[in-house]
Amino acid sequence: MPDTTTDRKAASLDDAAKLERARVLSEALPFMQRYDKRTVVVKYGGHAMGDEALGAEFARDIVLLKQSGVNPIVVHGGGPQIGAMLTRLGIESEFSGGLRITDKATVEIVEMVLAGSINKQIVAQLNQAGGRAIGLCGKDGNLIVARKIEHKIHDPESNIEKILDLGFVGEPEKVNPEILDVIQRSDIIPVIAPIGVSRDGETYNINADTVAGAIAAAMGAARLLLLTDVRGVLDKQGNLVEALTVEEARALMKDGTISGGMIPKLETCVDAAEGGVEAVVILDGRVRHAVLLELFTEHGAGTLIRKTAG
């Protein structure tokens, strides 16, 4: 008879509770088999990353995925933390068209916060939960070759499009997944900061959703999970849309059903699905164990987007 405190507590459960736990584990089996030795990319951010309790649960869930045979890759953001550090250091940000201009001094802080502070905090949480995690950014192993992003805005006065120079803000030009292939053959969980490097050695800050989508496509992932602070994609009545094809997603963006910050997320989903990811899910990171609910149960936790229906 096991004699640990945990086992004694479990032994004190009534028969109904014990059977319920066994049922949940048993029903997870076919889902575990579906993702066995498959890659799942999880973009971690929003409220889930800022809440200590949710962060600890997220770490345990990712470690559980690895222990069950799934190959998770975590990609994280950190916008609020970057803003807080710039304020702390007295670096004033310049904005144009509502977007932050990332100059040379700013991108150094961005790299410090993303690839340093935040990345290592997540690595520590995963290790504390019993996993073996390693922190990376796009510079490591030349993982993400980036190019300067061209952001176009419409000038209402001249009625023409203008290119807005955002400074050291980039997008993935190429993902070299060799280092991730090596890591996935081990028991190590990679945690990736969205920093890329250009062909001439310049450092670029990249949107974390975009990085997650590019990595998922390059790895031929079974799933890309984007943790957000909303329930998923909502229709015009505010109801959750549980599943979309790429064509349907484009239609929702075109008719104005989708607006604001959800548009770039959905564009990332469309690009990833067309790039070879089996399905992408926008899910609510505020829901406890959202990742496990999505992958290991029949109850989805958000909106699933795939190339075609089925």
Buried (B, 14 or more C-beta within 10 A) or exposed (E): EEEEEEEEEEEEEEEEEEEEEEEEEEEBEEBBEEBEEBBBBBBBBBEBBBBEEBBEBBBBBBBBBBEBEBBBBBBBBBBEBBEEBBEEEEEEEEEEEEBBBBBEEBBBBBBBBBBEBBBBBBBBBBBEBEBEBBBBBBBBBBBBBBBBBEBEEEEEEEEEEEEBEBBBBBBBBBBBBEBBEEBBEEEBBBBBBBBBBBEEEBBBBBBBBBBBBBBBBBBEBBBBBBBBEBBBBBEEEEEBBEBBBBEEBBEBBEEEBBEEEBEEBBBBBBBBBEBEBBBBBBBBBBBEBBBBBBBBBEEBBBBBBBBEEE
